[in-house]
C-alpha cells in the first residue's frame, strides 16, 4: 500500500498492472493437501518473478498477487501477460485467474489495480463452452486450415445513392459444434500469445481470394477492408507477407484492398507513422479504424497520413441531438476531404443518423441500418448478383 502511491504518471510514462488470485485456496488445501497448495503458491510466485521481475511484485493476500510493469508499451505488457497465462495454465489450468490493465498518459496505480481486479473477477475459471478451443492445433494456421475460422462481409454504403461501395471483412470463429463464435471471445487471447498475426494473414488471404472470385465471375470489383492487429503491424516481416498475399491476385487493383488499424495500442506516434509510410510507399492503402473511441488520439490523426478514417460508433449514438457531436463530426469530415482522406461512419443504425451524416458532408457509412456482417454467399446474393443483373439488363436496353 505504501508503494502503490508512488506508481503514477508523475513518475512513469506508462504502467501495466496484473492481478492474480487462486479462488477457493482454502478448499484446495482441504481437498488436495497443504503440500499441493504450497507448491501451487510457490509456482505462481516463481512464474510471476520470472515474467515481471521482483521490483514491483506483491503478495497482497493469502492467495492474491499484484505485479506492475512500468515504462513499457502495451504490446510488451500484453505479451508478458500472455506468457504468464500460458505458463500457469499448462500446469494449473483451472486454479488461477488473471486480470490486467495498462495505461499511458494520466494514470494512478490505484486505478489500474481496480481495473485489473475487475477484469480478474470477471474471468471464468472454466473455459467458455461457446468459445472455439485451439489447444488441439499446434498453430492458428492449422486451426484455420481445419475450418475453425471463417470470414463475414459487412457492406459499406454510399450515403448519397445507397449503392454498395465496398465491404469490411470480419473474422468469425467456429466452435466444435459448428456454431459461429464472435471474435471478442478469442482475439484478445491470440493477441496476448502473439499468434494473431497468423489469423490476420488468413483473413487477408480469404478476403482477397473471395474478391478475386467475384471479379472472375463478372460480379465486379468489391473493395475490401481487412483489420490488422498492431501486433501484426509491428512484426518485421508483415509488409513482405502482405505483399506476397496481394501478388497472388494480380487482376485486383491496389485500391481493392485496405488495411485497417485501430487507435488502441502502445506504439509511439512516430513509430506508427514510419510503419504506415513504409506500407503506403509500397502501394498499400491504410485506414484508421474506431477514430473517436475511448482511445482517441488526436496527435495520431494529425501526424499520420491515412487513406481512410472511420468514425467510431460512439460518435453516432447521439449525433442527431448533440450539437457538439455534430460539429466534431463535421470538422473531421471536412479535414478528411481537404487532405484527400475518405471518411466512413461506423455504427449507423437509424435513418436520422444517415440524414445527419449527409448534411455534415459524410459520404460513406456502415452499420445495422444497412446490414449486419453477412456470410459470403448471403452478401453475394444480396448485393452483387442483383447489381450485376441490373447492369446486364441496362446494357441490353441500350443496345
C-alpha positions in Angstrom: 0.0 0.0 0.0 2.9 2.3 0.6 4.4 1.5 -2.9 1.2 2.0 -4.8 1.0 5.7 -4.1 4.3 6.2 -5.9 3.1 4.3 -9.0 1.6 7.1 -11.1 2.1 9.1 -14.3 4.1 11.6 -12.3 6.9 9.1 -12.1 6.4 6.7 -15.1 5.4 7.2 -18.7 3.2 4.1 -18.7 2.2 1.4 -16.3 0.8 -2.1 -16.6 -0.9 -3.9 -13.6 -1.6 -7.6 -13.3 -3.8 -9.1 -10.6 -3.7 -12.9 -10.0 -5.5 -14.9 -7.4 -6.4 -18.5 -6.6 -10.1 -18.7 -5.8 -11.1 -21.2 -3.1 -7.5 -21.6 -2.0 -8.6 -22.9 1.4 -10.8 -25.6 -0.3 -7.8 -26.6 -2.5 -5.7 -27.1 0.7 -8.5 -29.1 2.2 -9.1 -31.3 -0.7 -5.6 -31.6 -2.2 -3.5 -31.1 0.9 -1.3 -28.3 2.1 1.7 -29.7 0.2 -0.2 -29.3 -3.1 -1.3 -25.8 -2.1 2.2 -24.8 -1.1 3.6 -26.0 -4.4 0.9 -24.1 -6.3 1.7 -20.8 -4.4 5.4 -21.3 -5.0 5.0 -22.0 -8.7 2.8 -18.9 -9.1 5.3 -16.7 -7.3 8.2 -18.1 -9.2 6.4 -17.6 -12.6 5.4 -14.0 -11.7 9.0 -13.3 -10.7 10.4 -14.7 -13.9 7.9 -12.8 -16.1 7.6 -9.5 -14.3 10.6 -9.3 -12.0 10.5 -8.7 -8.3 10.9 -4.9 -8.1 7.1 -4.3 -8.2 5.7 -7.8 -7.2 3.5 -8.0 -4.1 1.6 -10.8 -2.4 -1.4 -8.8 -1.1 -3.5 -11.6 0.4 -3.2 -15.3 1.2 -3.5 -16.3 -2.4 -3.5 -13.0 -4.3 -0.6 -11.3 -6.1 -0.2 -8.0 -7.8 2.6 -7.1 -10.2 3.4 -3.9 -12.0 5.4 -3.3 -15.2 6.3 0.4 -15.7 7.7 2.3 -18.7 6.8 -0.2 -21.4 4.5 -0.4 -24.4 1.1 -2.1 -24.4 2.3 -4.8 -26.8 5.2 -5.7 -24.5 2.9 -5.7 -21.4 0.2 -7.8 -23.1 2.9 -10.2 -24.4 4.2 -10.7 -20.8 0.6 -11.3 -19.6 0.1 -13.9 -22.3 3.3 -15.6 -21.4 2.2 -15.7 -17.7 -1.2 -17.1 -18.6 0.3 -19.8 -20.9 2.9 -21.0 -18.3 0.3 -21.2 -15.5 -2.5 -22.8 -17.5 -0.2 -25.6 -18.7 0.3 -26.8 -15.1 -2.8 -25.4 -13.3 -5.5 -24.8 -15.9 -8.4 -24.3 -13.5 -6.9 -23.0 -10.3 -5.7 -19.5 -11.3 -7.4 -16.4 -12.7 -5.7 -13.3 -14.0 -6.7 -9.7 -14.8 -4.7 -6.9 -16.3 -4.9 -3.2 -17.1 -2.5 -0.8 -18.9 -2.3 2.9 -19.3 -0.2 5.8 -20.5 -1.0 9.5 -20.2 -2.6 10.2 -16.9 -2.9 7.2 -14.5 -2.6 6.0 -11.0 -1.6 2.7 -9.6 -4.7 2.5 -7.5 -7.0 2.9 -10.6 -5.1 0.3 -12.6 -5.3 -2.2 -9.8 -9.0 -1.6 -9.5 -9.4 -2.2 -13.3 -7.2 -5.3 -13.2 -9.1 -6.8 -10.3 -12.4 -6.2 -12.0 -11.0 -7.9 -15.1 -9.8 -10.8 -12.9 -13.1 -11.3 -11.1 -14.9 -11.3 -14.5 -12.8 -14.1 -15.8 -14.4 -17.6 -15.6 -12.3 -20.4 -14.3 -13.7 -22.9 -16.7 -13.1 -22.3 -20.5 -16.1 -20.7 -22.2 -18.1 -23.6 -23.7 -19.1 -21.4 -26.6 -15.5 -20.4 -27.5 -13.5 -22.2 -30.1 -10.8 -24.2 -28.4 -7.5 -24.3 -30.3 -5.4 -26.5 -28.0 -5.9 -29.4 -30.3 -4.0 -27.5 -33.0 -0.3 -26.7 -32.9 -0.8 -23.3 -34.7 -3.6 -20.9 -35.5 -2.8 -21.6 -39.2 -3.6 -25.3 -38.5 -6.9 -24.3 -36.9 -7.7 -22.1 -39.9 -7.0 -24.8 -42.4 -9.2 -27.2 -40.3 -12.1 -24.8 -40.9 -12.2 -23.3 -37.4 -12.4 -19.7 -38.8 -14.4 -18.0 -41.5 -15.0 -14.5 -42.8 -18.1 -12.3 -42.9 -18.6 -9.2 -45.1 -20.3 -6.0 -43.8 -21.3 -3.7 -46.6 -20.0 -0.1 -46.8 -22.7 2.1 -48.4 -22.6 5.3 -50.4 -24.9 7.5 -48.4 -25.9 9.6 -51.4 -27.0 6.8 -53.6 -27.5 3.8 -51.3 -25.2 1.8 -53.6 -22.5 -0.7 -52.3 -19.1 1.0 -52.1 -17.1 -1.9 -50.5 -17.1 -4.3 -47.6 -15.3 -4.7 -44.3 -14.1 -8.3 -43.8 -14.6 -9.6 -40.3 -13.4 -12.9 -38.8 -15.7 -15.4 -37.0 -14.7 -18.5 -35.1 -16.4 -21.9 -35.4 -16.8 -24.0 -32.3 -16.8 -27.8 -32.0 -20.5 -27.9 -32.8 -20.2 -25.8 -35.9 -21.7 -22.7 -34.3 -20.4 -19.2 -35.1 -18.4 -17.5 -32.3 -17.8 -13.8 -32.2 -14.2 -12.6 -32.3 -14.3 -11.0 -28.9 -14.2 -14.5 -27.5 -10.7 -15.3 -28.9 -9.0 -12.2 -30.4 -7.6 -11.0 -27.1 -6.1 -14.4 -26.3 -4.5 -14.5 -29.7 -3.0 -11.0 -29.2 -1.6 -12.0 -25.9 0.1 -15.0 -27.3 1.3 -13.2 -30.4 -0.4 -15.7 -32.7 -3.0 -13.2 -34.0 -0.6 -12.5 -36.9 -1.4 -15.9 -38.4 -5.1 -15.1 -38.2 -4.7 -11.7 -39.7 -2.9 -13.1 -42.7 -5.5 -15.9 -43.0 -8.3 -13.3 -43.2 -6.3 -11.2 -45.7 -5.9 -14.3 -47.9 -9.6 -15.2 -47.7 -10.7 -11.7 -48.4 -8.6 -11.2 -51.5 -9.4 -14.7 -52.7 -13.1 -14.0 -52.5 -12.8 -10.6 -54.1 -10.9 -12.1 -57.0 -13.5 -14.9 -57.3 -16.3 -12.3 -57.6 -14.2 -10.4 -60.2 -13.7 -13.6 -62.3 -17.5 -14.3 -62.1 -18.3 -10.9 -63.6 -19.7 -9.6 -60.3 -17.4 -6.5 -60.3 -14.5 -5.4 -58.1 -15.5 -5.2 -54.4 -13.0 -3.1 -52.4 -12.4 -5.0 -49.1 -11.1 -3.6 -45.8 -9.2 -6.0 -43.6 -8.5 -5.4 -39.9 -4.9 -5.9 -38.9 -3.7 -6.0 -35.3 -0.8 -3.8 -34.2 0.8 -7.0 -33.0 0.8 -7.9 -36.7 1.7 -4.4 -37.9 4.9 -4.1 -36.0 6.2 -7.6 -37.0 9.2 -7.1 -39.2 8.1 -9.5 -41.9 4.4 -8.4 -42.1 4.9 -6.0 -45.0 6.6 -8.7 -47.1 3.8 -11.2 -46.2 1.0 -8.8 -47.1 2.7 -8.0 -50.5 3.1 -11.7 -51.1 -0.5 -12.4 -50.5 -1.5 -9.5 -52.7 0.7 -10.8 -55.5 -1.4 -13.9 -55.7 -4.3 -11.8 -57.2 -2.7 -9.6 -59.9 -6.1 -8.8 -61.5 -7.2 -6.9 -58.4 -6.2 -3.2 -58.4 -4.3 -1.9 -55.4 -7.3 0.1 -54.3 -9.3 -3.1 -53.9 -7.5 -3.7 -50.5 -7.3 -1.5 -47.4 -5.7 -2.5 -44.2 -7.4 -1.1 -41.1 -5.6 -0.4 -37.8 -7.1 0.8 -34.6 -6.1 3.6 -32.3 -5.5 1.1 -29.5 -2.0 0.1 -28.6 1.2 1.3 -27.1 3.0 2.4 -30.3 4.5 5.9 -30.3 3.0 8.1 -33.0 6.4 8.5 -34.7 6.9 4.7 -34.8 3.5 4.2 -36.2 3.9 7.0 -38.8 7.1 5.3 -40.0 5.4 1.9 -40.4 2.4 3.4 -42.2 4.6 5.4 -44.6 6.5 2.2 -45.4 3.3 0.3 -46.2 1.9 3.2 -48.2 5.2 3.6 -50.2 4.5 0.0 -51.4 1.1 1.0 -52.7 -0.9 -0.3 -49.8 -3.9 1.7 -48.5 -4.2 2.2 -44.7 -7.3 3.1 -42.8 -7.6 4.3 -39.2 -10.4 2.4 -37.5 -12.5 3.4 -34.5 -11.4 7.1 -34.6 -13.1 9.0 -31.7 -13.4 6.0 -29.4 -12.2 6.0 -25.8 -8.7 5.5 -27.1 -8.9 8.7 -29.3 -5.5 10.1 -30.2 -5.8 13.4 -32.0 -2.0 13.6 -32.5 -2.2 10.3 -34.4 -4.9 11.8 -36.7 -2.9 14.9 -37.2 0.5 13.3 -37.7 0.0 10.1 -39.7 -1.3 10.1 -43.3 -4.1 7.6 -43.7 -6.2 6.9 -46.8 -9.4 6.4 -44.8 -10.6 7.5 -41.3 -13.5 5.5 -39.8 -15.6 7.3 -37.2 -16.2 5.2 -34.2 -19.8 4.1 -33.5 -19.7 6.0 -30.2 -19.9 9.3 -32.2 -23.1 8.1 -33.8 -25.1 7.4 -30.6 -26.4 11.0 -30.0 -25.3 12.5 -33.3 -28.8 13.7 -34.1 -29.4 15.6 -30.9 -25.9 16.6 -29.8 -24.7 19.8 -31.4 -21.2 19.4 -30.2 -21.0 15.9 -31.6 -22.3 17.1 -34.9 -19.7 19.9 -35.0 -17.0 17.4 -34.2 -18.1 15.0 -37.0 -18.5 17.9 -39.5 -15.0 19.1 -38.8 -13.4 15.6 -39.1 -15.3 15.1 -42.4 -14.0 18.5 -43.7 -10.4 17.8 -42.6 -10.5 14.4 -44.4 -11.9 15.9 -47.5 -9.3 18.7 -47.6 -6.5 16.3 -47.2 -7.6 13.6 -49.6 -8.8 11.1 -47.0 -12.1 9.1 -47.2 -14.3 9.4 -44.1 -16.6 6.5 -43.2 -19.1 6.5 -40.3 -19.5 3.2 -38.4 -22.4 2.1 -36.3 -25.2 3.8 -38.3 -28.4 2.4 -37.1 -31.2 4.9 -37.9 -32.4 7.0 -40.9 -32.0 10.1 -38.8 -28.3 9.3 -38.3 -28.0 8.7 -42.1 -29.6 12.1 -42.9 -27.5 13.9 -40.4 -24.3 12.5 -41.8 -25.4 13.5 -45.3 -25.9 17.1 -44.0 -22.5 17.1 -42.4 -20.9 16.0 -45.7 -20.0 12.4 -44.9 -20.3 10.2 -47.9 -19.9 6.6 -46.7 -21.3 4.6 -43.8 -21.8 1.1 -42.5 -23.9 -0.2 -39.7 -27.0 -2.2 -38.8 -29.3 0.4 -40.5 -27.9 -1.0 -43.8 -26.9 -4.5 -42.8 -25.1 -6.8 -40.3 -22.0 -8.7 -41.3 -23.1 -11.5 -43.7 -21.6 -14.8 -44.8 -20.0 -14.7 -48.2 -22.9 -16.3 -50.1 -25.5 -14.1 -48.4 -23.5 -11.0 -49.2 -23.1 -12.1 -52.8 -26.8 -12.9 -53.3 -28.0 -9.7 -51.7 -25.6 -7.1 -53.1 -23.5 -8.4 -56.0 -25.8 -10.5 -58.2 -28.7 -8.0 -58.3 -26.2 -5.3 -59.3 -24.7 -7.5 -62.0 -28.2 -8.4 -63.3 -29.2 -4.8 -63.4 -26.0 -3.8 -65.3 -26.7 -6.6 -67.8 -30.3 -5.5 -68.3 -29.2 -1.9 -68.7 -26.8 -2.9 -71.4 -29.4 -4.9 -73.3 -31.8 -2.0 -73.2 -29.2 0.4 -74.6 -28.5 -1.9 -77.4 
